[in-house]
Amino acid sequence: MEEIIKLIDKYKVGKILIDEPLKKYNTYKIGGIAKCIVFPKNEEKLKILLKLIKENNIKYKVLGKGSNVIFSSKPFEGIIIKLDEFDKLILEDTVVTVGAGYSLMKLALEMTKKGLSGLEFATGIPGSVGGSIYMNAGAYNSDMGYIVSEIKAIDPNLNIVTLYNAELDFHYRTSFLQTHKDYICIEAKLVLKHGDKKEMMEIVEDRKRRRLMTQPLEYPSAGSVFRNPTNIPAGKLIEDAGLKGKTIGGAMVSKKHANFIINYDKATSEDIYNLVNYIKDEIKKQTGVELKQEQEYVNWE
Ligand SMILES: Cc1cc2nc3c(=O)[nH]c(=O)nc-3n(C[C@H](O)[C@H](O)[C@H](O)COP(=O)(O)OP(=O)(O)OC[C@H]3O[C@@H](n4cnc5c(N)ncnc54)[C@H](O)[C@@H]3O)c2cc1C
């Protein structure tokens, strides 16, 4: 690793952090130490980084805002790639070209304030544009699949390719990127519509109020833990099973929203892991339903 880090530095790929606590980079505020985090400056530098990683068979993970991941407490013996420098924003009439590292929440608010409609659902989703396309993040019967017309990505052969909406295979909380983990989204084109600014702002304010009332935003979490089964919200199943307030170590099933696990008191990765499994087992036992996780385990293998 030391040799590779020297080369990343030599090629001026971008900022490098060594032995950095991962808890600073995810919304649960958990995890071990990352051996190396790199912030590539642009496409060319990202390609150089990926070439080095592939030639040397190094483990890597692209990380957005870390709002949908559960890191283990083990050291991450590889390279975390952060696309924070991929933050361009170009607006042409109703078409937005935006970098994968851009904050989705910020983008959604900026567009809503300009009277451009389509992203109102995203004003409460604390992810990056890239991570939100990977997840097909959504709320209020809308999601990224409705507005993303195409993305620019780096494919496994390190070519820059354009993938169009139909190829991105958007479905409930999944996309082509989730089934093709060796593609990295670097930029996206979103198509919005002109809307009534005042009405849109009212919708956003109303949803903000609702989120504050129904979600435990005062604690670290990563949003919904489980995908909703077809006929019933996962939160309802968990609440009906009497699991609200269940704690393991410093992790708790939120009393406000049963599909959220909160880090209420210095939870470890293992506390969260054990609570996820406890909920799964209880729901299976009580209802026969097998809950599927929305959040992704990273570095547990
Ligand atoms: C309080 C709270 C509320 C939330 N509410 C919602 C909600 O209403 N709806 C919803 O859908 N989600 C919600 N979430 C979950 C989360 O915000 C979304 O899933 C978000 O889209 C994840 O984006 P991220 O950048 O944080 O991804 P990360 O957690 O950083 O990464 C998730 C996955 O995406 C991959 N990835 C990240 N960037 C790229 C890229 N550029 N190219 C390829 N792969 C990439 C990562 O490798 C990882 O596998 C909520 C989370 C919190 C904490």
The ligand as an ORCA input file, in Angstrom:
! r2SCAN-3c Opt
* xyz 0 1
  C     -31.937     10.858      7.789
  C     -31.928     10.086      6.504
  C     -33.040     10.099      5.678
  C     -33.038      9.374      4.485
  N     -34.149      9.412      3.691
  C     -34.148      8.737      2.528
  C     -35.295      8.770      1.662
  O     -36.288      9.445      1.936
  N     -35.246      8.055      0.523
  C     -34.154      7.318      0.173
  O     -34.164      6.690     -0.903
  N     -33.058      7.257      0.961
  C     -33.023      7.950      2.124
  N     -31.924      7.895      2.932
  C     -30.785      7.012      2.569
  C     -29.655      7.688      1.754
  O     -29.607      9.085      2.007
  C     -29.815      7.447      0.254
  O     -29.761      6.072     -0.048
  C     -28.711      8.165     -0.552
  O     -29.077      8.165     -1.884
  C     -27.328      7.509     -0.426
  O     -26.382      8.378     -1.048
  P     -24.886      8.475     -0.512
  O     -24.134      9.399     -1.382
  O     -24.857      8.772      0.925
  O     -24.398      6.985     -0.786
  P     -23.345      6.161      0.101
  O     -23.989      5.698      1.341
  O     -22.074      6.914      0.211
  O     -23.111      4.928     -0.864
  C     -24.169      4.027     -1.143
  C     -23.710      3.112     -2.273
  O     -23.566      3.885     -3.469
  C     -22.276      3.662     -4.035
  N     -21.866      4.913     -4.692
  C     -21.758      6.141     -4.120
  N     -21.382      7.043     -5.042
  C     -21.234      6.366     -6.210
  C     -20.838      6.734     -7.526
  N     -20.507      7.995     -7.828
  N     -20.809      5.781     -8.491
  C     -21.119      4.498     -8.198
  N     -21.495      4.076     -6.978
  C     -21.550      5.007     -5.994
  C     -21.379      3.313     -2.843
  O     -20.231      2.590     -3.263
  C     -22.330      2.478     -2.008
  O     -22.339      1.144     -2.499
  C     -31.887      8.619      4.118
  C     -30.762      8.623      4.952
  C     -30.776      9.352      6.130
  C     -29.543      9.361      6.997
*
